[in-house]
Amino acid sequence: MAVPKSKISKAKRNSRRSHHALGVTNWVEDSNSGEAKRRHHIDLKSGMYKGRQVIEGKE
C-alpha cells in the first residue's frame, strides 16, 4: 500500500491544481442573424453551419 513520506502543503497542492480552472468560451457574432454564438457550433435557431443548412431550425 502506498503511503506518502511527508505531508503535502496546501500551497504545493494548490499550485499543482492551478491549471484545472475552466477556460473562457469563445463567442463570435453570427454573420446571418447578428446574435452571439459559439465558434464551430451549429446555430440551433436557424440550423445553419458554415453558411449551409444542416438541421431544421427551431422557430
N, CA, C and O atoms as CSV, one atom per row, in Angstrom:
chain,resi,resn,atom,element,x,y,z
A,1,MET,N,N,0.847,-1.182,0.000
A,1,MET,CA,C,0.000,0.000,0.000
A,1,MET,C,C,0.887,1.237,0.000
A,1,MET,O,O,1.834,1.321,0.781
A,2,ALA,N,N,0.586,2.201,-0.873
A,2,ALA,CA,C,1.397,3.414,-0.981
A,2,ALA,C,C,1.052,4.394,0.126
A,2,ALA,O,O,-0.112,4.729,0.345
A,3,VAL,N,N,2.091,4.848,0.819
A,3,VAL,CA,C,1.922,5.821,1.906
A,3,VAL,C,C,2.883,6.974,1.647
A,3,VAL,O,O,4.073,6.735,1.445
A,4,PRO,N,N,2.402,8.231,1.647
A,4,PRO,CA,C,3.311,9.356,1.419
A,4,PRO,C,C,4.297,9.524,2.563
A,4,PRO,O,O,3.954,9.308,3.725
A,5,LYS,N,N,5.537,9.915,2.226
A,5,LYS,CA,C,6.563,10.092,3.255
A,5,LYS,C,C,6.320,11.323,4.104
A,5,LYS,O,O,6.587,11.319,5.306
A,6,SER,N,N,5.809,12.388,3.473
A,6,SER,CA,C,5.577,13.621,4.224
A,6,SER,C,C,4.300,14.285,3.742
A,6,SER,O,O,3.778,13.971,2.672
A,7,LYS,N,N,3.805,15.218,4.564
A,7,LYS,CA,C,2.578,15.930,4.239
A,7,LYS,C,C,2.831,16.904,3.083
A,7,LYS,O,O,3.848,17.597,3.055
A,8,ILE,N,N,1.901,16.946,2.140
A,8,ILE,CA,C,1.961,17.922,1.053
A,8,ILE,C,C,1.272,19.193,1.543
A,8,ILE,O,O,0.116,19.153,1.966
A,9,SER,N,N,1.976,20.311,1.486
A,9,SER,CA,C,1.406,21.565,1.963
A,9,SER,C,C,0.270,22.028,1.057
A,9,SER,O,O,0.158,21.585,-0.087
A,10,LYS,N,N,-0.570,22.920,1.573
A,10,LYS,CA,C,-1.687,23.437,0.788
A,10,LYS,C,C,-1.192,24.224,-0.414
A,10,LYS,O,O,-1.811,24.184,-1.478
A,11,ALA,N,N,-0.089,24.936,-0.260
A,11,ALA,CA,C,0.456,25.714,-1.376
A,11,ALA,C,C,0.941,24.803,-2.498
A,11,ALA,O,O,0.692,25.079,-3.671
A,12,LYS,N,N,1.621,23.738,-2.154
A,12,LYS,CA,C,2.121,22.800,-3.155
A,12,LYS,C,C,0.960,22.110,-3.868
A,12,LYS,O,O,0.976,21.957,-5.089
A,13,ARG,N,N,-0.043,21.698,-3.102
A,13,ARG,CA,C,-1.213,21.045,-3.675
A,13,ARG,C,C,-1.969,21.997,-4.600
A,13,ARG,O,O,-2.356,21.614,-5.704
A,14,ASN,N,N,-2.179,23.234,-4.153
A,14,ASN,CA,C,-2.943,24.191,-4.951
A,14,ASN,C,C,-2.173,24.668,-6.177
A,14,ASN,O,O,-2.783,24.954,-7.207
A,15,SER,N,N,-0.857,24.759,-6.092
A,15,SER,CA,C,-0.098,25.167,-7.274
A,15,SER,C,C,-0.118,24.075,-8.336
A,15,SER,O,O,-0.038,24.381,-9.526
A,16,ARG,N,N,-0.219,22.838,-7.946
A,16,ARG,CA,C,-0.337,21.747,-8.902
A,16,ARG,C,C,-1.688,21.800,-9.607
A,16,ARG,O,O,-1.800,21.432,-10.777
A,17,ARG,N,N,-2.709,22.258,-8.893
A,17,ARG,CA,C,-4.058,22.333,-9.451
A,17,ARG,C,C,-4.338,23.661,-10.148
A,17,ARG,O,O,-5.487,23.938,-10.492
A,18,SER,N,N,-3.324,24.480,-10.361
A,18,SER,CA,C,-3.555,25.800,-10.936
A,18,SER,C,C,-4.052,25.733,-12.371
A,18,SER,O,O,-4.689,26.676,-12.840
A,19,HIS,N,N,-3.778,24.641,-13.081
A,19,HIS,CA,C,-4.207,24.511,-14.459
A,19,HIS,C,C,-5.561,23.820,-14.599
A,19,HIS,O,O,-5.985,23.526,-15.717
A,20,HIS,N,N,-6.238,23.558,-13.499
A,20,HIS,CA,C,-7.519,22.852,-13.538
A,20,HIS,C,C,-8.697,23.783,-13.758
A,20,HIS,O,O,-9.824,23.312,-13.908
A,21,ALA,N,N,-8.470,25.098,-13.781
A,21,ALA,CA,C,-9.572,26.045,-13.927
A,21,ALA,C,C,-10.185,25.937,-15.322
A,21,ALA,O,O,-9.506,25.564,-16.279
A,22,LEU,N,N,-11.458,26.263,-15.427
A,22,LEU,CA,C,-12.137,26.224,-16.706
A,22,LEU,C,C,-11.740,27.431,-17.540
A,22,LEU,O,O,-11.572,28.531,-17.012
A,23,GLY,N,N,-11.593,27.230,-18.815
A,23,GLY,CA,C,-11.247,28.315,-19.715
A,23,GLY,C,C,-12.463,29.105,-20.139
A,23,GLY,O,O,-13.597,28.678,-19.924
A,24,VAL,N,N,-12.230,30.255,-20.741
A,24,VAL,CA,C,-13.310,31.106,-21.219
A,24,VAL,C,C,-13.728,30.626,-22.603
A,24,VAL,O,O,-12.878,30.388,-23.461
A,25,THR,N,N,-15.042,30.483,-22.825
A,25,THR,CA,C,-15.520,30.066,-24.132
A,25,THR,C,C,-15.471,31.243,-25.098
A,25,THR,O,O,-15.663,32.391,-24.698
A,26,ASN,N,N,-15.218,30.956,-26.353
A,26,ASN,CA,C,-15.060,31.983,-27.373
A,26,ASN,C,C,-16.392,32.207,-28.076
A,26,ASN,O,O,-16.920,31.289,-28.704
A,27,TRP,N,N,-16.947,33.431,-27.979
A,27,TRP,CA,C,-18.210,33.784,-28.607
A,27,TRP,C,C,-17.939,34.736,-29.758
A,27,TRP,O,O,-17.115,35.642,-29.631
A,28,VAL,N,N,-18.618,34.545,-30.873
A,28,VAL,CA,C,-18.493,35.423,-32.032
A,28,VAL,C,C,-19.891,35.846,-32.476
A,28,VAL,O,O,-20.892,35.243,-32.087
A,29,GLU,N,N,-19.939,36.891,-33.296
A,29,GLU,CA,C,-21.212,37.360,-33.831
A,29,GLU,C,C,-21.568,36.552,-35.072
A,29,GLU,O,O,-20.743,36.378,-35.969
A,30,ASP,N,N,-22.804,36.060,-35.117
A,30,ASP,CA,C,-23.261,35.271,-36.256
A,30,ASP,C,C,-23.411,36.182,-37.463
A,30,ASP,O,O,-23.968,37.274,-37.348
A,31,SER,N,N,-22.919,35.747,-38.627
A,31,SER,CA,C,-22.965,36.589,-39.819
A,31,SER,C,C,-24.382,36.743,-40.366
A,31,SER,O,O,-24.682,37.758,-40.994
A,32,ASN,N,N,-25.266,35.758,-40.145
A,32,ASN,CA,C,-26.635,35.834,-40.659
A,32,ASN,C,C,-27.552,36.626,-39.744
A,32,ASN,O,O,-28.214,37.563,-40.191
A,33,SER,N,N,-27.600,36.263,-38.473
A,33,SER,CA,C,-28.561,36.874,-37.554
A,33,SER,C,C,-27.957,37.978,-36.697
A,33,SER,O,O,-28.697,38.805,-36.164
A,34,GLY,N,N,-26.633,38.017,-36.550
A,34,GLY,CA,C,-26.012,39.040,-35.715
A,34,GLY,C,C,-25.992,38.704,-34.235
A,34,GLY,O,O,-25.509,39.500,-33.430
A,35,GLU,N,N,-26.512,37.533,-33.860
A,35,GLU,CA,C,-26.522,37.126,-32.462
A,35,GLU,C,C,-25.203,36.454,-32.092
A,35,GLU,O,O,-24.459,35.999,-32.960
A,36,ALA,N,N,-24.928,36.399,-30.797
A,36,ALA,CA,C,-23.718,35.744,-30.310
A,36,ALA,C,C,-23.889,34.235,-30.400
A,36,ALA,O,O,-24.933,33.692,-30.036
A,37,LYS,N,N,-22.840,33.558,-30.894
A,37,LYS,CA,C,-22.865,32.098,-30.954
A,37,LYS,C,C,-21.456,31.585,-30.711
A,37,LYS,O,O,-20.486,32.325,-30.874
A,38,ARG,N,N,-21.341,30.319,-30.320
A,38,ARG,CA,C,-20.037,29.709,-30.092
A,38,ARG,C,C,-19.428,29.292,-31.411
A,38,ARG,O,O,-20.132,28.862,-32.325
A,39,ARG,N,N,-18.116,29.419,-31.506
A,39,ARG,CA,C,-17.426,29.059,-32.740
A,39,ARG,C,C,-17.481,27.550,-32.951
A,39,ARG,O,O,-17.442,26.779,-31.992
A,40,HIS,N,N,-17.571,27.133,-34.214
A,40,HIS,CA,C,-17.583,25.731,-34.620
A,40,HIS,C,C,-18.767,24.966,-34.032
A,40,HIS,O,O,-18.663,23.766,-33.776
A,41,HIS,N,N,-19.885,25.648,-33.819
A,41,HIS,CA,C,-21.102,25.016,-33.335
A,41,HIS,C,C,-22.255,25.393,-34.252
A,41,HIS,O,O,-22.240,26.460,-34.867
A,42,ILE,N,N,-23.240,24.533,-34.345
A,42,ILE,CA,C,-24.422,24.791,-35.164
A,42,ILE,C,C,-25.287,25.818,-34.453
A,42,ILE,O,O,-25.482,25.740,-33.240
A,43,ASP,N,N,-25.810,26.790,-35.214
A,43,ASP,CA,C,-26.774,27.748,-34.677
A,43,ASP,C,C,-28.114,27.042,-34.587
A,43,ASP,O,O,-28.709,26.717,-35.615
A,44,LEU,N,N,-28.604,26.797,-33.371
A,44,LEU,CA,C,-29.804,25.992,-33.199
A,44,LEU,C,C,-31.068,26.722,-33.636
A,44,LEU,O,O,-32.053,26.072,-33.985
A,45,LYS,N,N,-31.067,28.052,-33.627
A,45,LYS,CA,C,-32.257,28.785,-34.057
A,45,LYS,C,C,-32.487,28.649,-35.550
A,45,LYS,O,O,-33.611,28.405,-35.990
A,46,SER,N,N,-31.432,28.804,-36.327
A,46,SER,CA,C,-31.586,28.748,-37.783
A,46,SER,C,C,-31.182,27.395,-38.360
A,46,SER,O,O,-31.622,27.045,-39.455
A,47,GLY,N,N,-30.363,26.632,-37.657
A,47,GLY,CA,C,-29.901,25.344,-38.155
A,47,GLY,C,C,-28.766,25.464,-39.148
A,47,GLY,O,O,-28.476,24.514,-39.876
A,48,MET,N,N,-28.114,26.629,-39.190
A,48,MET,CA,C,-27.049,26.874,-40.160
A,48,MET,C,C,-25.685,26.572,-39.539
A,48,MET,O,O,-25.474,26.753,-38.340
A,49,TYR,N,N,-24.753,26.100,-40.398
A,49,TYR,CA,C,-23.364,25.895,-40.009
A,49,TYR,C,C,-22.508,26.151,-41.236
A,49,TYR,O,O,-22.689,25.506,-42.269
A,50,LYS,N,N,-21.585,27.081,-41.127
A,50,LYS,CA,C,-20.685,27.470,-42.224
A,50,LYS,C,C,-21.455,27.866,-43.479
A,50,LYS,O,O,-21.050,27.539,-44.594
A,51,GLY,N,N,-22.565,28.569,-43.290
A,51,GLY,CA,C,-23.319,29.091,-44.423
A,51,GLY,C,C,-24.243,28.111,-45.110
A,51,GLY,O,O,-24.805,28.438,-46.155
A,52,ARG,N,N,-24.421,26.916,-44.561
A,52,ARG,CA,C,-25.338,25.953,-45.182
A,52,ARG,C,C,-26.286,25.391,-44.135
A,52,ARG,O,O,-25.964,25.334,-42.948
A,53,GLN,N,N,-27.461,24.975,-44.596
A,53,GLN,CA,C,-28.499,24.433,-43.720
A,53,GLN,C,C,-28.130,23.007,-43.345
A,53,GLN,O,O,-27.992,22.150,-44.218
A,54,VAL,N,N,-27.967,22.743,-42.039
A,54,VAL,CA,C,-27.556,21.417,-41.574
A,54,VAL,C,C,-28.724,20.688,-40.944
A,54,VAL,O,O,-28.972,19.521,-41.247
A,55,ILE,N,N,-29.441,21.372,-40.068
A,55,ILE,CA,C,-30.605,20.770,-39.401
A,55,ILE,C,C,-31.790,21.716,-39.528
A,55,ILE,O,O,-31.632,22.872,-39.920
A,56,GLU,N,N,-32.963,21.224,-39.198
A,56,GLU,CA,C,-34.156,22.058,-39.198
A,56,GLU,C,C,-34.113,22.977,-37.983
A,56,GLU,O,O,-33.979,22.500,-36.856
A,57,GLY,N,N,-34.224,24.281,-38.194
A,57,GLY,CA,C,-34.119,25.245,-37.116
A,57,GLY,C,C,-35.360,25.294,-36.244
A,57,GLY,O,O,-36.453,24.913,-36.664
A,58,LYS,N,N,-35.166,25.780,-35.001
A,58,LYS,CA,C,-36.293,25.962,-34.080
A,58,LYS,C,C,-36.917,27.322,-34.358
A,58,LYS,O,O,-36.213,28.317,-34.528
A,59,GLU,N,N,-38.219,27.352,-34.401
A,59,GLU,CA,C,-38.928,28.621,-34.652
A,59,GLU,C,C,-39.534,29.154,-33.384
A,59,GLU,O,O,-40.168,30.209,-33.399
